[in-house]
Amino acid sequence: MNKLYSLSTKLNTLVIFRNLLENPVIKSLQTLAGETYHLKSSEEIIKSYGSFVSALFNNTCCLSDYIVELAMNDENFYIVGKGAGKEFDPVVEDCLENELHILNQLAALTAKETKTTIPYADYLPEWINKDIDIRSLYYERIKNLPVTGYGIYVRYAAFVLTEEGIMPVKYPDPQSLSQLQGYERERNLVIQNTLSLLHGTGANNVLLYGDAGTGKSSTIKAILNEFKDQGLRLIEIKKDQLLQLPNLLEELSVNPLKFILFIDDLSFSSNDDSFSTLKAVLEGSVASRSHNVAIYATSNRRHLVKENMSDRNGDDLHLNDTLQETLSLSARFGLKITFQVPDKQDYLDIVLHLAKESGLTLPQDSLFVKAEAFAIRNGGRSPRTAKQFVQTQSILQKSEGILQP
């Protein structure tokens, strides 16, 4: 039995890492192993060799790195159980030891060894290998699960909820705290709450409300970028997905990471079914949120519920009770933070800060005059208006530089 086929046979015994057998690189390697063992035609074997190397090179030219990546990111019952604090029977631990040894052998498989089983003397592409210890790396991953997580949570920090489930955002907003100017007191309240979530000391659900463009959403995105390396993840939820909250909370409750469930621009109509779902979660129902999840919502409305005059003149026998229920949802958030429109000086401070970051050379007096005029034309002063103004001036400045002879 050649080494390649022996290794392929060992792969078929995988239990904990069984998902890896569905990986296209592993599948093409096992096809190659079977054809070399059963002495298929040279043409078939060479074709399978090319398919394997092509599948590998679509990811990396290093087989060792690829196998490590597969092992570290595989979401299997063992790592999920460890993330939830589960202890496994010794027979499972022995199984893990054996499988990590097999994966280490696979990572060390060289192109030269593989080509000895192929009846072909001309050029065949080769991959590279590294000296690695998958066993040590895997146990280190288990140790650091509260910070690194497992599965898709290892590679990504921001996610959205879709019909297919939780999906990663591959190119999230790079907003950082250092780029935000003003609202230090408001932002520090959110930061301290987030640190409490990360440290497991009890975090509040947070409502950030105020005028549009004051930096509510940017604050949450920046906080994610600041603390993602400490085990923080964010899942954005649309208002029409709130009915999925109980199932989502149950799914996340066993995860070792900490999660912000982000609901942007939250508001309800008076007869909205999702209103009751969110209210139940915030109050603490049978399916109340777990220790590792906090809801961060933004809204331009403090009371969250759109109310018409007809609502106050309806035929409800207990009208006052109904009105109190619709107006009290915001009270269910443990922390409510107001982002008010900046005054003139705060607005100009924000403009100046952003202008320096962008490298604008416009004299300060001229900068301020233009910034005020821009605010008047674009709905008033706000951090968003300041950012748009600076971006516009930066484009003009670059254009002038290009046009100059």
N, C-alpha and C positions, 0 to 999 in steps of 0.2 A: 504493500500500500504506500503510495507516494505521500510526501509530507502535506501537500496541498489538499489531497482528498481526506487525509486523516484529520486535518484541521477543520475541513468542511463538515465532517461527521460529528466532531465535537460541538460545532455550532448548533447542530440539530438537537443537542441535549439541553440547550438553554431553556430555563424556566422563568427566572426573574427578568432576564433581558430578552425574552422571547420576541418582543416587538421588533428587535433588530433584524430578524429574519425577513421582514417585509421591506427593509431598506433596499433601494435599487442597487447600491454598490455591493452590499452583501449578497443579494440575490444573483447578481452577475458573476460574482466570485464563485459561488457555489455551483452555478451552471458550468463555469470553466473547470472546476474541480471534477465534476461528474464526467465531463467529456474527456479529460485527460486520463481518468481512471478506466473508463470504458473504451479507450482507444478509438475515439471517433476520428474522422478524417482530419488531416492537417488543416484543411480549409475551415472546417467547423471550429476547431480548437483556436485557430488564429483569430477567427471572427469573434469568438467569445472573449479571448484575451483583449482584443481591441475594445469591445463593449465595456469590459470591466475598467480598463484604464481610462476610457472616455468618461464613464460615470464618476470615477474618482476625481479626474482632472477638472470636471465641472464644479468641484468644490475646493479642492486643494491638490497639490502634487505630493503631499506627505501623507502616507497611509496611517502613520502613527497618530498624527494630529487628528485625522478624521475619525479614527476609532475612539480616541479620547473624547472627542466632541459628542459622538453618539452615546457613549456610556454616561457621560456627565449630564446630558440633557434628556435621557430616557425617563419618561414618567411611568414608572412601574409600581406594582403594589408594595414593594419593599420601601422605596424612597418616600412614597405617599404615607405609608404607615409610620415611618421614622419621623416624618414632618409633623405627624399628629401625636408623637410621643409614645408610639407603640413599641413594645418589646417582642421580639420574635423567638420562636422555638429554636434550639440549637441546630436542628436539621435544616432550617431555612438559612441560618448563618453559615453552615457548612456549604450549602448550595451556592451562596453568594461568593464565598472564597474560591470555589472551583470555577465559577463563571468568570470572575475577575481574572483568574489565571489564564483561562481560554482566550479572553479578550486581549490580554497582554501578549499571548503567543500570536494572535492575529495581527496586532499592531506591529510586531517585529518581523512579519513575513516580508521577505525581500523579493524584488523583481528577479534577481539572479536565481534564487531558489525556485521560483515559479517557472522560469524559462527553461529549466533543466527538464521539465516534463513536456515540453512542446517541441515537436519534430520540425524545427524551422531554423535555418542558419542565418537568415538575413536579419535586418534591423527590426527590433521590437522595442517600443518605448518603455522606459523604466520610471518607477516612482522612487521617492526617497523615504527613509525611516529615521526615527529618532530614538534615543535610549530613554524610555519612560517607565514609570511604575504606576500602572492604572489602579492597582490596589490602594496605594497610599493616597493617590489623588481622589479616589472615590470616598474613602473614609474621611478625608478632609472636607469633602463636599457635604457629607452627612453631618459633620460637626458644625458646619457653617450654614445649615439650612435656613435659620432665621434671618440671614442676611442675603444669601444667594437664591434661595428657593429652589424649585425644580421645574422641569418641563419648559414651557414657553416663558415662564417667569424669570428664567436665568438670563435670557438674551434680551428681553424687552421689559420696559418699565411702565409704559402707557398702553392701555387697552380700551376697546369699545365693545359694548354688548350688541351682538347681532342675532339674527335668527339661527345661525349656526353655532352660537355660543360666544365665548370670550375670544376675541381676535386681537392680535397685537397691532399697535400703531408703529410701523417701521420707521417713520420719519416724524417724530413728535416735535412740537414747538420747543425750540432750544432756550426759551425765556429763562433768564437767571435772576436771582434776587439782586445782584449787583447792578443790573440794568434798570431796576425800578427805583424811582425817585419819589419822595414824599410818602405819606401814609405809613410812616414807620411804626407808630403806635398800633394801628390796625393790623399791620402785617405781623408784628411781633406777637400779637394775641393768637394768630393762626399758627405761627411757628411754634409757640409754646404748647399749644394743643396737639400739634403734630408730634412733637417730642414726647409728650405724654403717651400718645398712641404707640410710638416706637418702643418706649421703655415699658409698656404694659402697665402703666400706673392709672389708667382710666382716662379716656378722651371723650370730649363732648362732640355731638353732632353740631355742625357749624352752618349758620346762615349768613352769607355776605350779601347785604342789600344796599342799594343806592343807585345813583344816576348812572346811565350808560356811559361807558368809556372811562370809568374811574379806576380800573385795574383789578376788578374782583376776580375775573377768570385768570388773568395774568399772574396774580398772586398765587393761586392754587397750582398752576403749571410750574411756576418758578420753585415752589416748595417741593414739588415732586423731583425736579432736577437737582435740587440741593440735597435731598435725603434718599435718593434711590439706591445709593451705595450702602445705605444702612438698613436696607430691607423694606423700603416703602415702594408700593405700587399703586397705580391709579387706574380705575375703570370708569369710563364715562358712560352714563346712562341717560337715555332720552326719556322725556316725560311719559311717552306712551309705552315705555318698557317697565314702568314702576310695578306693574302687576307681577313681574318676574322677580321682584326683590326677595321674597321669602326663599325661593329656590336658590337664588344666587348667594344669599347669606349662609344658607346651609352648606353649599359647596365650598365657600371660602372659610368656613369655621374651622376646618381641619388643616388649613394651610398655615405653614410656619411664618409666612410673611405678614406684613401689615398693609391694609388696603384703605385707600380713600375711594369711596363711591362718589363720583363727581356728577352733579346734576346742574347743568348750566341753564340760566334764564328760566327759572322755575316759576310757573304760575298755573292756576287752575280756574276752570269755570265752576260754578256752584254745584253742578250735577255730574262732576267728573268722578268716575269710578276709582281711578288711581289715587285720588285724594285720600280715601279711606285706607288704602294699602300703606301709603307713606305715613299716615297718621299712626297706624297700628305699629309700624316698625319703630317710629320715633318714640312712642310711648312705652314700648316694651310688651309685645304680645308673646304668645307661645313660641313664635318664630322670630323673637327679637334678635337684634344684631349681636354678634359675638364680640369677644374682647379684642379681636384683631381688625375690626372694621369701624370706620367712622364715615358718616355722610357729610359731604361738603357741598352745599348748594349755593348758587348765586341767583339773585333776582333783582329786578328793578322795582318790585313791589314789596313793601314791608309785610303786608298781610297775606300775600301770595294768592288770594282768591279774588277773581274779578267779580265785583258786585255791582248789580244794576239797581236803579231806584225801584224797579218792579219787585226786586227781591224783598224790599222792606215793606211792600204793600200787598204781599201775597196772601193766600188763604190758609197758611199754616197756623194751626191752633196754638202752637208753642213757638211763635215767631222769634222771640228773643233768644230761646235756646238754640234755634237753628242758626241765627246770625252769629251767636257766640262761638258755635262750633266751627263755622267757616272762617271766622276771623282769628281763631286761636291757634291755627296750625303753626305759625311762626314761633309761638310760645313753646312748642315741643322741642325746638332746637335749644340745646344747652348753652350755646354761645352764639350771640347775634352781634354782628359787627357792621357798622354803618360806614359806607364810603361816600362822602359828600363831595360835591363839586368843589374844586380848589378855588381859593380866592386868587386875585390877580398876582400877588407875589409868589404864592405857591406854584401857580401855573408857569410863571416865568422861570422859577427855579428848576422846574422839571425840564423846560425847554433848554435852559443853559446846560444842564447835566447831559441831556441827550445830544446836544450840539457838540459838546466836547468829545463824547464817545464817538460821534460820527466824523469828527475832524473838520467841522465847518469853520471856515476862516472869516465869516461875516462879522463885522464889528458888533459889539454887544448892544449898543444903542439901536443900530439898524435891525439886529436880530429880534429885539424885543418889540419894536414897532411892527415888523412884519408878522411876528407871532400873534400879536393882539389882533391885527387885521385878519389874519387867517382864522382865528377863533370866532370872530364876528361873522365871517362868511360861512362857517362850517358848524354852526349849532352851539357855540359857546366853549368855554374853557373846560378842558379835561385832559388827563394823561394821554388818552387816545388821540385827541386833537393835537397835542404837543408832538406825539410820535409821528403823526401824519405830516405835520408841518416840517419837522426836521428831515424826514425822508424826502419830501418834495424839494427842500433846499439843497439836500445832498445830491440829488439827481441833477438839479440845475448847475451846481458847482462843478460836478464831474463833466457835464455837457460842455460847459464853458471851457474847461481845461482841454477837452478833445478838440473843440473848434478853434482854439488859439493856434496860430501858425508856429 
